[in-house]
Amino acid sequence: MTKTALAKILRRNSTEAEKRLWSLLRDRRLEGWKFRRQVPLGSYVVDFYCSKAKLIVEADGGQHAVSANDEIRTTWLIRNGYRVKRYWNNEILANPEGVFMDLLETLT
């Protein structure tokens, strides 16, 4: 399966936290910053990506707590010039305004 096909599947099967985060990021709602979701980068698919800022935003569930694959992936992304910002799903659901403000601070 290609990364593009995988990205389409992931967009159709978003978690509740990803849906909430997307509602904050879509349509340039974050002070005009354009984000795309489920974007193939290299051999990975990232949750949200702002190309102008080279910022990747990940919504992580419990399976990511001690994932060696996530460390390898993050290292590759950083080495290739991307910034990675991670939020726990429960943080996105419980405090979307805080996540919004934190992202805005990261971008400005």
Residue pairs with C-beta under 8 A, 6 or more apart in sequence:
3 40
3 43
3 44
3 45
4 40
6 40
6 45
7 38
7 39
7 40
7 45
8 38
10 38
10 45
11 37
11 38
14 22
14 37
15 59
15 61
15 89
16 89
16 93
17 59
17 61
17 87
17 89
17 90
17 92
17 93
18 37
18 47
18 59
20 92
20 93
20 96
21 47
21 48
21 57
21 59
21 87
21 92
21 96
21 99
22 37
22 48
24 30
24 96
24 99
24 100
24 103
25 33
25 35
25 37
25 48
25 57
25 103
26 35
26 37
28 34
30 100
30 103
30 104
30 107
31 104
31 107
31 108
33 50
33 52
33 53
33 107
34 50
34 51
34 52
35 48
35 49
35 50
35 57
36 48
36 49
36 51
37 47
37 48
37 49
38 45
38 46
38 47
39 45
39 46
39 48
39 49
41 49
41 56
41 77
41 80
41 82
42 76
42 77
42 80
44 73
44 76
44 77
46 56
46 57
46 58
46 77
47 56
47 57
47 58
47 59
48 56
48 57
48 58
48 59
49 55
49 56
49 57
50 57
50 107
53 83
53 107
54 81
54 82
54 83
55 82
55 83
55 84
55 85
55 106
55 107
56 77
56 82
56 83
56 84
56 85
57 85
57 86
57 87
57 103
58 64
58 84
58 85
58 86
58 87
59 87
59 89
59 92
60 70
60 86
60 87
60 88
60 89
61 88
61 89
64 70
64 86
74 84
77 84
78 84
83 106
85 102
85 103
85 106
87 99
87 102
91 98
91 99
92 99
